[in-house]
């Protein structure tokens, strides 16, 4: 069914629904919010503790380097995949699947956010790992604090996607049938 067929049948295609400006900005920001955390992680693969006051693990580099590199690449890939919530190619996938995946991912990242807040600010008995000085702690807090925005942004983008897709399938009252 083409766009013309959809329009004449009284259904507005989802791609024709405007994406809110804030959603475009948020989707573009997700990879940039993930980048500092991804870069922060890389030295851990080589055994550098980034100022954390903890013993070095005795894992071989052939294990730690690929693990940390893969985790960072997957984080960025996922952040880029979230742009499908505002791009036309993201509307070719069944809407229920996109909404389910976005809700689960956004909820999981939001749950991690709660843990981060409790740990970073040492609330409710949670404790953060020690740092050798305040500068390392401040840097870790800023870098990981950006990542905290992921969950709520994914949930907001998913909600916006769902609203556009739901309204896109409503019959057009101007077309008589």
C-alpha positions in Angstrom: 0.0 0.0 0.0 1.5 3.3 -1.0 1.2 6.7 0.7 -1.4 7.7 -1.8 -3.4 4.6 -1.2 -3.3 5.2 2.6 -4.3 8.8 2.3 -7.3 8.0 0.0 -8.3 5.2 2.3 -8.6 7.6 5.2 -5.5 6.6 7.0 -2.7 9.0 7.5 0.7 7.3 7.2 2.8 7.5 10.4 5.7 9.0 8.5 3.6 12.1 7.8 3.0 12.8 11.4 5.4 15.5 12.6 8.1 14.6 15.1 8.2 17.1 17.9 11.3 19.3 17.9 12.3 18.2 21.4 12.2 14.5 20.3 14.5 15.2 17.4 17.0 16.9 19.7 16.7 14.2 22.4 17.4 11.4 19.8 20.4 13.3 18.5 21.7 13.8 22.1 21.6 10.1 23.1 24.8 9.1 21.3 26.5 12.2 22.7 25.4 11.4 26.3 26.7 7.8 25.9 30.1 8.8 24.5 31.8 10.1 27.7 30.8 6.9 29.5 32.1 4.8 26.6 35.4 6.7 26.6 35.6 6.5 30.4 35.3 2.7 30.3 38.1 2.1 27.8 41.1 2.5 30.2 39.5 -0.2 32.5 40.1 -2.7 29.8 43.9 -2.1 30.2 43.8 -2.3 34.0 43.8 1.5 34.7 41.4 2.2 37.6 40.6 5.8 36.7 41.3 7.0 40.2 39.2 4.3 41.9 40.6 3.1 45.2 40.2 -0.6 44.5 42.6 -3.5 43.8 43.5 -4.3 40.2 41.8 -7.4 38.8 44.0 -10.2 37.5 42.2 -10.8 34.3 44.3 -11.1 31.1 44.1 -8.2 28.6 42.7 -10.5 25.9 39.6 -10.8 28.0 39.2 -7.3 29.4 40.0 -5.2 26.3 37.5 -6.9 23.9 34.9 -6.9 26.7 35.2 -3.2 27.4 35.5 -2.3 23.7 32.4 -4.4 22.8 30.4 -2.9 25.7 31.3 0.6 24.5 30.5 -0.1 20.9 27.2 -1.7 21.8 26.2 1.3 24.0 26.8 3.6 21.1 25.0 1.3 18.6 22.0 1.2 20.9 22.1 5.0 21.3 22.1 5.4 17.5 19.3 2.8 17.2 17.2 5.0 19.4 17.1 7.5 16.5 14.6 5.1 14.9 12.1 6.5 17.3 12.1 9.8 15.3 13.2 8.7 11.8 10.9 7.2 9.1 13.0 4.0 8.9 11.9 3.3 12.5 8.3 3.3 11.4 8.8 0.3 9.2 9.1 -1.9 12.2 5.8 -3.0 13.9 4.9 -0.3 16.3 4.1 -2.7 19.2 7.7 -4.1 18.9 9.3 -0.7 19.0 7.2 0.4 22.0 7.9 -2.8 23.9 11.6 -2.6 23.3 11.8 1.1 24.1 9.7 0.7 27.3 11.8 -2.2 28.5 15.1 -0.4 27.7 14.0 2.9 29.1 12.7 1.2 32.3 15.9 -0.7 32.8 18.1 2.4 32.3 15.8 4.3 34.7 16.2 1.6 37.3 20.0 1.9 36.9 19.5 5.7 37.4 17.9 5.1 40.8 20.8 2.9 41.8 23.3 5.5 40.6 21.6 8.3 42.6 21.5 6.1 45.8 25.2 5.0 45.3 26.6 8.4 44.2 25.0 10.3 47.0 25.3 7.4 49.5 21.7 7.3 50.4 19.7 4.5 52.0 22.8 2.6 53.0 24.4 2.5 49.5 28.1 3.3 49.2 30.1 4.4 46.2 33.6 3.0 45.5 36.3 5.1 47.0 38.5 7.4 44.9 42.0 8.5 45.4 41.0 12.2 45.4 38.1 14.5 44.9 39.0 15.3 41.2 38.6 11.7 40.1 35.3 11.4 42.0 34.0 14.6 40.4 35.0 13.4 36.9 33.4 10.0 37.5 30.2 11.7 38.8 29.9 14.0 35.8 30.7 11.3 33.2 28.2 8.8 34.7 25.7 11.5 35.4 25.3 12.2 31.7 24.4 8.5 31.2 21.7 8.8 33.8 19.6 10.8 31.4 19.3 7.8 29.0 16.4 6.0 30.7 14.1 9.0 31.0 14.9 10.2 27.4 14.3 6.7 26.0 10.9 6.5 27.8 10.0 10.0 26.6 10.9 9.2 23.0 9.0 5.9 23.1 5.9 7.7 24.4 6.2 10.3 21.6 6.7 7.5 19.0 3.6 5.7 20.4 1.4 8.8 20.2 2.5 9.5 16.6 1.9 5.9 15.5 -1.5 5.7 17.3 -2.8 8.9 15.9 -1.4 8.0 12.4 -3.8 5.1 12.2 -6.9 7.0 13.0 -9.3 7.5 10.1 -9.1 10.9 8.4 -12.5 12.7 9.0 -12.1 14.7 5.8 -12.2 11.6 3.6 -15.6 10.1 3.1 -15.8 6.4 2.6 
